Amino acid sequence: MTEINYTLEPIGFVESPITQRENAPSQGDEGAPDAWITLNRNIAEGLDGVHIGDAMIVLTWFHQSKRDVLKLHPRWDKNNPLTGVFATRSPDRPNPIGLHPVTVLEIKSNKIKVSNLEAIDGTPVIDLKPVI
Amino acid sequence: MTEINYTLEPIGFVESPITQRENAPSQGDEGAPDAWITLNRNIAEGLDGVHIGDAMIVLTWFHQSKRDVLKLHPRWDKNNPLTGVFATRSPDRPNPIGLHPVTVLEIKSNKIKVSNLEAIDGTPVIDLKPVI
């Protein structure tokens, strides 16, 4: 049995007017801006078949997260009871992967513009998947 | 700026009657079996607040995938036109993360049973998130 490789390779990065984690809304439908994702040129052909108007899920890597958090107060509100991290969507979690439902707004060679992406500028993108 | 750590830590593993990739359905609603996920004991408290009947998304790491595939024939059918990997849900992709919508059926300390999980026995689990 070969050893499993658990290393992610970023496929691109978010370009967003949000530059501070404190300013990012908790969920994309709470006022997140449109954002461009710049994909690495060597994997841009993986976008063939993605069209404007498509509903997609963007997977990001919350590179500023704490990974040793197992319980927290949801939405950083001490009035919410301490809750296991897997019952929340907190970016602080063992593997800080974000799931962002978006709509494709524009595609320009290796760049793709999407709606409502609650991720700060420079966030690594690790996958794009169609909603099915 | 500190260097980004892109290494996933598995939080647990799938126990499933499906042992061969060829026998896994393409999507969970096409006949995937119920399956247990055994979480590492040291992170099991992250399940507090997860309840039977909850709709969740299980994130897996398709450890048997090819990661250099950028175009493919969807559903391994040559009659389907060659398509960019990001327009498909193929497990062969640069970062082979699977998203599995499931319902929680049972919870026993560090084990959680879920419905319709199209992942083979031994698949690493990397995250659990509530559907919101």
Contacts between the chains, C-beta under 8 A, distances in Angstrom:
chain1	res1	chain2	res2	distance
A	4	B	61	7.5
A	4	B	63	4.7
A	4	B	124	6.6
A	5	B	63	8.0
A	6	B	7	5.6
A	6	B	8	4.2
A	6	B	9	7.2
A	6	B	10	7.0
A	6	B	61	6.8
A	6	B	124	7.5
A	7	B	6	5.6
A	7	B	7	5.5
A	7	B	8	7.6
A	8	B	6	4.3
A	8	B	7	7.6
A	8	B	8	6.5
A	8	B	95	5.2
A	9	B	6	7.2
A	9	B	67	7.6
A	9	B	94	5.7
A	9	B	95	6.3
A	10	B	6	7.0
A	11	B	94	5.5
A	11	B	95	7.0
A	27	B	132	7.1
A	43	B	70	6.0
A	43	B	94	6.1
A	45	B	70	5.1
A	45	B	71	6.3
A	45	B	84	6.1
A	46	B	70	4.4
A	46	B	71	7.2
A	46	B	84	4.5
A	46	B	85	4.4
A	46	B	86	4.6
A	46	B	93	7.7
A	46	B	94	7.4
A	47	B	84	5.1
A	47	B	86	5.5
A	47	B	87	7.4
A	48	B	71	6.5
A	48	B	82	7.9
A	48	B	83	6.5
A	48	B	84	3.5
A	48	B	87	6.9
A	49	B	83	4.1
A	49	B	84	4.6
A	49	B	86	7.8
A	49	B	87	3.3
A	49	B	88	7.5
A	50	B	84	6.4
A	50	B	86	5.8
A	50	B	87	4.8
A	54	B	87	7.8
A	56	B	86	8.0
A	57	B	99	7.0
A	59	B	95	7.5
A	59	B	97	6.2
A	61	B	4	7.5
A	61	B	6	6.8
A	63	B	4	4.6
A	63	B	5	8.0
A	67	B	9	7.6
A	70	B	43	6.0
A	70	B	45	5.1
A	70	B	46	4.4
A	71	B	45	6.3
A	71	B	46	7.2
A	71	B	48	6.5
A	82	B	48	7.9
A	83	B	48	6.5
A	83	B	49	4.1
A	84	B	45	6.1
A	84	B	46	4.5
A	84	B	47	5.1
A	84	B	48	3.5
A	84	B	49	4.7
A	84	B	50	6.4
A	85	B	46	4.5
A	86	B	46	4.6
A	86	B	47	5.5
A	86	B	49	7.9
A	86	B	50	5.8
A	86	B	56	8.0
A	86	B	127	7.6
A	86	B	128	4.1
A	86	B	129	7.2
A	86	B	130	7.9
A	87	B	47	7.4
A	87	B	48	6.9
A	87	B	49	3.2
A	87	B	50	4.8
A	87	B	54	7.8
A	87	B	130	5.9
A	88	B	49	7.5
A	88	B	130	7.0
A	89	B	129	5.8
A	89	B	130	6.7
A	89	B	132	6.2
A	93	B	46	7.7
A	93	B	127	6.6
A	94	B	9	5.8
A	94	B	11	5.5
A	94	B	43	6.1
A	94	B	46	7.4
A	94	B	127	7.3
A	95	B	8	5.2
A	95	B	9	6.4
A	95	B	11	7.0
A	95	B	59	7.5
A	95	B	126	4.6
A	95	B	127	5.1
A	97	B	59	6.2
A	97	B	97	7.1
A	97	B	126	7.0
A	97	B	127	5.6
A	99	B	57	7.0
A	99	B	99	7.3
A	99	B	129	6.8
A	124	B	4	6.6
A	124	B	6	7.5
A	126	B	94	8.0
A	126	B	95	4.6
A	126	B	97	7.1
A	127	B	86	7.6
A	127	B	93	6.6
A	127	B	94	7.3
A	127	B	95	5.1
A	127	B	97	5.6
A	128	B	86	4.1
A	129	B	86	7.2
A	129	B	89	5.8
A	129	B	99	6.7
A	130	B	86	7.9
A	130	B	87	5.8
A	130	B	88	7.0
A	130	B	89	6.7
A	132	B	27	7.1
A	132	B	89	6.2
